[in-house]
Amino acid sequence: MQHLRVIIFNMANYNLIITGGGAAGCFSAIIAAEQGAKVLLIETGRLLHKLMITGKGRCNLTNNSGTETILQNVKTNPRFLQSSLSRFTSADTMAFFENLGVRLKTERGNRVFPVSDSANEIVAALNKRMEILGVEIIKDRARAIIIKDGTVRGVKCEKGSYCAPKLILATGGLSYPKTGSTGDGYKLAAALGHTVIKPKAALVPIETREDVSELAGLTLKNVKLSAADYAEQGELLFTHFGISGPLALTASCYIHDIPCKIEIDLKPALDEKKLDLRLLRDFAENRNKQIINALGALLPKSIIPFVINAANIQPGKQVNAVTAAERARLLAAVKTFPLTAAGLRPIEEAVITDGGIDVREINPKNMESKLIKGLRFAGEVIDVAAFTGGFNLQIAFSTAYAAVTVD
């Protein structure tokens, strides 16, 4: 292991240095400053940039569930997170933001959002709290961690070097690099001997073999998506390349073999018998229309041609001429609308990164490196990942809290 030796001139001494101004970094800065620490936060770009776009700009802060439920939604290394998620729970996260004056609400799937539906409110609350507490923030880029006798002494950046006996790496992963997630934390940790599990995309949109570009922008709510070992009901979004939205993002974590068959139940609330009765009623009301113009009360207009095509029915066929066999195929197309996953979008478009600092080299109680005293980790830079629903932000807050409060 190579130790960097740097002479630091006329630099203020801090109790804690944090590299990375995302959710984990800013939260750990606040918690540390509330305990009286002199904190320096280093960020290369805009603070909380990625937080601004979470939940379609509404900011899904956490999931209003117990620790066991949250752990069940962690796909990578859940056991490692048992301690930190138990110590700082989703209820604690909600209380923290409510104490900052942010009113919260719980929606479908126990997802927690600000009542304002605006991530700006969350960002403003965190920035204001850091300002009140006197957290020093500089725009710089960490290039190496300064180590002496196996212990953190500070960090060398592009514009200068800074002293502290404790440093938290909260630099994020590789997803959405325009928000500052450039993988710097992996390089900094690897230079000190840490193992980095190869980062890969998690919660990423799916490319489909079928051309669905004409459906781009269509959002389907309360549909059921099945793929590989995954089946869940929720929201789906069509894009110019395939599908996105919560259902597709979660399904991407289960798709390991390409191509992969996908089925969408467009009417999960209706079993086949009820759906057939509904079709018969709609057919009776539109008997003299073409089939393509007879399903508007059942399905969104833009998807009707695709469903009819999947049922192998001529779109210009009169409703009163549709056979029982064709109606059965139409029913099947509605209940199992077929798509084929042809690939996953690149890691730059992923919501989170799966991979990162090997958890076997991190103390799960306080997020401290087992190799370097005083070096701690928080958030996405660690090899942990969860499904959609506010779970990943909860991991960021819980690991940040542990990194600051537990010795």
N, C-alpha and C positions, 0 to 999 in steps of 0.2 A: 504494500500500500504506500503510495507516495503522499507525503504531507507537504502542503504548500506553505512556504515561509514568506511572509509579507511584513514589511515594516510599515506601521500605520502612523501617519503624522497628523497631529492636531485634529483627531476625529473624536466626536462625542462618544461616550460609552453608554451602551443601552443594556437593559436587563434582558431584552428579547428582540431578535430580528426576525421578521417574517418575510419570506420571498413569495410573492403571489398575492394579488389583490382581488381574488375571487371571493366566493361565499365563505370558504373555509378560512382563507387568510384574513379577511376583514372581521369575521366573527371571532377568531382567536385573538386578534388585536384588541377588540372591545373587551373580551373577558379578562385578558391580561391587564389591560389598563384599568379596569374596574377594581382590580386587586392591587393597584398602586404601582404596577411595573412601568418603566420607561420603555416605550415600544417604538420600533422603527419598522415601517411597512414599505417594502420595495416592490414596485410594479412597473412593467415596461410600457403599458398603455393605459387605457381607461379602467378605472376601478369598477368591479362588478359588471363588466361588459357582458359576460355570458349570462349572468343572472337576469339581465334585461330581456333576454329572448326566451327564457324558460316558460313553459306553459303557454306558448304562442303570445308571449308578452304579458301574460297575466300572472306569472310566477307561482307555480305550484310548490309552495314552501315546504310542506311535509305531508305525511299521511296520518290522519287522526285515528291511529290504531295502537294497540299494545305492542310491546317489544317483540313478543313471539311472532305476531303477524308480520311485523316489519322484517324480522329475520327470515321468515318464510319467503319473502320477496327479494331477498339478496341472492343473486345467482352465483357470485364468486366469493368464496371465503367467508361465509356467514359466521362460522364459529369464532373467527378472529374478532368480529364486531360485537360479540355478546356483551363484553364488559363495557365498552364505550356507549353502546345503544341503551344499555340498562342504566348507566349513570346519567346520561342526558337524553331524555325521552322526547317523543313527539309532543307530549303535553308541555314539557319544558320549553321546547321551541316555540310553541304557540304562546305560552305565557311571556316569553322574552319579547316577542314582537308586539304583543298586546300592551306590554309595559312601555314600549316605545311609541304607543299611540296608534298602532296599526290595527284596525278592526278586521277580523278574520271570519271566514265562512267555510263550511265543510260541504263539499259537493259529492256527486256520484263516485263510488269507490273510495270514500273517505278522503278524497283529495282536498287539501286545504289551500285556499286562495285568499288574498286580501279582498275585502268587500268591494273595494274600488275597481277590482279586476285590472289593476295596473302594477306592473313590476317597478315602475318609476317610484311608487310610494315606498316599496321595500328598499330600493337603492338609496332613496333620499333619507330614510330613517337610519340606515346603517352609516351613511356618510355623516349625518348630523351627530350621531352618537360618538363617532370617532373624533369629530372636531371638538365636541364638548369635553371629551376625555384627554385631549391633547396628544392623540396618536400622531407621530411624525410620519409623513408620507413623502417619499421621493420617487421620481421617475428615473429608473436606472435598470440595469440588467445584470443579474448575478452571473459571474463567470467562474468562481471557484469558492469553496468553503475553506476558511482558514482553520487549520487544525494544529494543535500543539499537545504532545503527550497523549494522543488519543482523545482529546477533548476539543469541542468547538471553541474557537476564540473570536470568530467573526466571519465576514464575507468580503470577498474582493469583487467589486463591480466594475463596469466600464468607466464610471466617472470618479470612483474612489473606493476606499475600503472602510469598513465599519466594524466596531468591536461589540461583542456581546458573548456571554457564556452559554447562551441558548439560542438556537435557530430552528425555526419551523419551515420546512419545505411544503408550500401549499400552492405549487405552480400548475396544478391541473394535469390533464392528459394531452392528447393530440387532437381531440375533436374540436371543431370550430376554431382553427388556428387564427382566424382574423380577430378573435376575441382575446388573443394572447396565449392560447394553449399551444405552445410550440415544442413541448417535450424537454424544456431546459432542466426540469427537476430530475429527470431520468439521468441526464448526463452528469449533473452535479453529484448525484448519489453514486452512480457507477464509478466515478473518479475516486471515490472513497472506499471502493470495494464492495458496494452493495450490488446484489443481483437484481436485474430488471427483467420481469416477465414480459415477453414481447407484446407490445400494445397491439390491440386489434379493435375493430369497430364493435360497439354494442349499442343497441337501440338505434338501429339505422334503417332508413327506408329501403324498400324492396323493389328491384327492377323486375318487370314481368315480361314474359315472352310475347304476350298479347299486346297489341297496340291499343292503349287506353288513353291516348293523348287527348281525344275528344272529350274525355270525362274529367280532364284536369280541373281541379278546383271544386269538384263535387265532394261534399262531406256527407257521409252516411252515419247516422246515429242509431244506436240500439240495433246493430247488426252483429252477427256472430261469425268470427273468422276461425277456420281450422287449418292447421298446417303442421306436418310432422307430429310431435307429441303435444302440440299446443291447441287449445280451443277456448275461446273466451268471447264474451259479448261486450260491445263498447262502440267506440267511434273509429271510423276509417276515412281516410282522405285519398282521393285519386290525384295523381300527378301526371306530368307529361311523360314520365318514364315508368310509372307503375303505381305503387301504393305507399302511403305514409300514414301518419296519425297513430294514436296510442296502440291500436290493435296490431298494426303492421310492425311498429317499432319493437314491441314485445315479441312478436312472432319471429323476428329476425334472429333472436337469441336461440331459437330452437331449430333454425334451418342450418343444417350442416352439410347436406348433400344437394347439389344443384344438377339438374332441375329438381324442383320440389313442387308437388301438387298443393294448391290452395283452394279451399272452398269457402264461399261466403253465403251464409244464410241471411237473405235480405229481409226475412220476416220471421225471426226466431220466436216471436210471441204467438205465432199461429202454427199448430201442428199440421200435418199433411191433410187431415180430414177437414179441419177448419179452413185451411187455405183453399182447398178444392171447392168448398161451398162458397167461399168468397169469389173465386174465379167464375163459378157458375152464375152468381148474382151479377157480377160486372159484365159477363157475357150477355146476360139477358137484357141488361140496360143499354147495351151497345151493340145489339145483334146485327145492325145494318152498317156498322163501321168497319174499317180495316183494323186488324189486330193491333197494329202499331199505334192506333189512336184510341184504343179501348182500355188501356191499363194505367191511365193517368192518375186515377184515384188510389192505385195500389203502389206505384213505384215513381221515383223521380223521373221526369220526362227524358232527361239525357241518357239514362241507363236502359230505357226500354228497348231501343234497337239492339243493344248488346245481349239482353236477356232473350229476346226473340231469336236472335242469331244462334245463341247457345242451345235453344230449344229446337233449332233446325225447322223453323216455320217461316214461310215467306211473309215479309212485313206487310205486303199489300193484300194478304188474304182476308176475305170477309169473316167476321166473327162467327156468323151463322154457318160457315162452312168448315170451321175448325173441328177436327175429329177428336174423339175421346183420347186416342193415342197421342195426338199433338198436345192436347190439354195436359196430359200426364207429363209430357216432356217439358212443357212450360212450367208446371208445378215444380219439377225437379230442378229446373234452371233457377227458379226463385229461391228454392231452399238450399241449393248447392251450386251457386253461381261459380263457374270454374275459372281459375287463373293458374298460371305457372310461374313460380319464382325462377328467374333466369340468372339472378345474381343479387348481391347486396351493394348498396352505394358505398363510396369510399369512406375511410375513417374521418376525413375532413367534414363529412356531413352527419356523422354519428352524434347522438345526443351526449353520450359518454364514451370513455375509453375503458375497455376491458384489458387488464394487464397493468404493469407498473411495478413499484418497489415490492419485492418479495416479502410477504407478511411473516415468513419464518425468521426474518431478520429484524423484526419490529416487536417491541414489547406491547401487547394488546391493551395493557392497562393505561399506559401514558403515551403511547405512540413513539417512544424513544427508540432510536437505533440501538441494536445490540452490538454494533461495531464501533460507534462513535458516541461518546458521552456528550449530551447536550444537543444532539441532532435529533429533531423530531419531525414527524410527517403528519399531514392532515389532508383529507379530501381525496380527490381523484388521482393524485400522484401515486397512491397506494393501490396494490392489486386487489381492489374490491369493486364490485359493480352490482347494481340492482335493477329491477324492472321499472317501468314508468309508474307514476302515481305519487311522486314526492319523496320516494325512498332514497334517492341518491343525494338530494339536498340534506335530508336528515342525517345521512352518513357524514356529509361534510361538516355539519354542525356538531355532531356527536364526537367525531374524531378530533375536531379542533378544540372542543371543550376539554377532552381528555389530555390533549397535548399541552394544555396550559395549566390545568388545575391539579394534575396528579404528578407527584414526584416519584 
